[in-house]
Amino acid sequence: MENLLRPIYQERASHPDTLAVIIAERRHKVSSETDNFDAALLVIVKEAEEPLFIKHYESDHQTASLNVVTDDQLKEWITLGTNRRIIDWILNGKVLFDRNEYIFNLIDELSTFPFSNRKLKIGLEYGKLIRRYIEGKAFFESNQFLDAYNSIVHAL
């Protein structure tokens, strides 16, 4: 696997826009962390044409995925919590390339969870709570009790 991935990440690391390269390897036989690939390569860049680019590789019955993500998209995922797999890759993956200690600073930021991010996250979660409550109330008033129950359970 290393022979397959080394030229790929070395080529990406040589670009000036590349901030970091991380590899997350499959830990279990069936692993949703890497979408059952043997390895997932995460490349974080400053700017790109697309905020997310995914490419798959296969060699000698081993598979790998290359995920190129922009810094802005990564920050959005971290703030909204919409892509938990990426957080796992950052925290538990092996850092192959780290320009200007980008990953070190990102991990430190994730572990300290600054006050401004906490306030934003609380506001987002409160908005989700209110939305689910209102949906549940509307479902209940229209006699759709199972949907109402589901919305209220999600709200809680």
N, C-alpha and C positions, 0 to 999 in steps of 0.2 A: 504494500500500500504506500509505503514511504517513497518508493521509486516513482509511483504514479503522481503523487502530490507535490513532491519537491520542485519540479520544474514549473508547475502551475503557480505555486505560491511565491516562488522566487521571481517569476515574471511580474506578478502583481505587486510584490514588495518593491520592485525597482521603480514603479511609477511614483512621481512626486505627490500625487493626490492620495495615495494610500496611507492611511493612518495606522492600521493594525491588521494583523492576520492571526486568526485563532483556529485551532483544530479541535473538534469535539469528536471523540471516538466512541463507537458503540460499546456500552458496558455490559449489556445483556443480550441474549440471543434474539429476543424480540424487543425492540427499543423504539418507542415513539419519540424519544429525545432527538434521534437523528433520522427519523422517518424510515427506519430499518436499513439505512445505508451503513456501511462499515465505518465511514468517517464523514464528517461535515466540516467543510472549510468555510469560515466566515471571514470575509474581507471587508473592512470598513474604510470607506473613501470619503473625501471631503465633498466632491461633486461628481455627478454622473448624469447621463441622459435619462436613465430610469432610476427611481429610488430603490428598486429591488431587482436584481438580476440573478437568476438561478440557472445553473448548468449542471448536468449529471455526467459522470464518468464511470466507465467499467473497464477492469483489467484483471485477468486471471481470476474470474469469479468473485472479485471484490468490487464493491461499488462505493462511490463517493459523490457528494454534492458540493458544488461551489456556490456560495451565497455572497453576492456582492451587494452591500447595502450602504446607503449614504449616511453620513453622520446625523443629518436632520431626521431621517426616517427612524434611525436607531433611538434618538432622543424622544421621538413621538411614541414609539413602542414602549419605552421605559416609563414615560409619563402616564400613558393611558393603560398600560398593562395588557395590551392586546396580543403580544407575542412573547409568551413566557419562556418558550424554548430558547430564544435568543439570550434572555437573561441567564438561563442555565448554562449556555455555551460560554458566555462571558465569565461567569463565576467559576465554572468547573473545567473549562477548556484549557488546552495548552497554548500558551502564547508563543507564536513563531516569529512574529515581527511586531515591534511596538515603537512607532515614531514619536519622539518627544514625550515618552511615558504616557501616551494617550490612554492605554488600557489600565495602567496603574492608577491614574487619576479617576477613570470611570469607575473602577471597582471601589476605590475609596469613597467616591460620591454615592455609590449604591449602598455601601455599608453605613455611612453616616446619615444618609437621607436628610438633606438640609431642610430647614424650617420652611422656606418658600415652596419647596416641592411638596412638603407635607400639607400645607394649606391648599395648594392646587389639587392634590389628590383627594383631600377631604371634600372639597367642593364638587369634584367630579363624582365621587361616590354618593354624596348627598343628592345630586341631580339624578343619578340612576335610581336611588331609593324613591324619590318623589315620582319619577316617571312610572316605575313599577306599581307603586301604590295607586296612582290615578288610573292606570290600565286595569288593575285588579278591581277597583271600585266600579269602573265602567262595565267590565265583564259581569260583575255581580248584579248590577242594575239591569243588565240585559239577559239575566237568568242563564248565563254561561258559567256555571259554578266551577267546573273543572279548570277552565282557563283562569277564572278569578283566583282559585286556590293556588294554581301554579304561579301566577304573578305575585301574590302575596308572599309565598314561600321564597321566591327569588328576591323580593324586597327585604325580607328578613335576613 
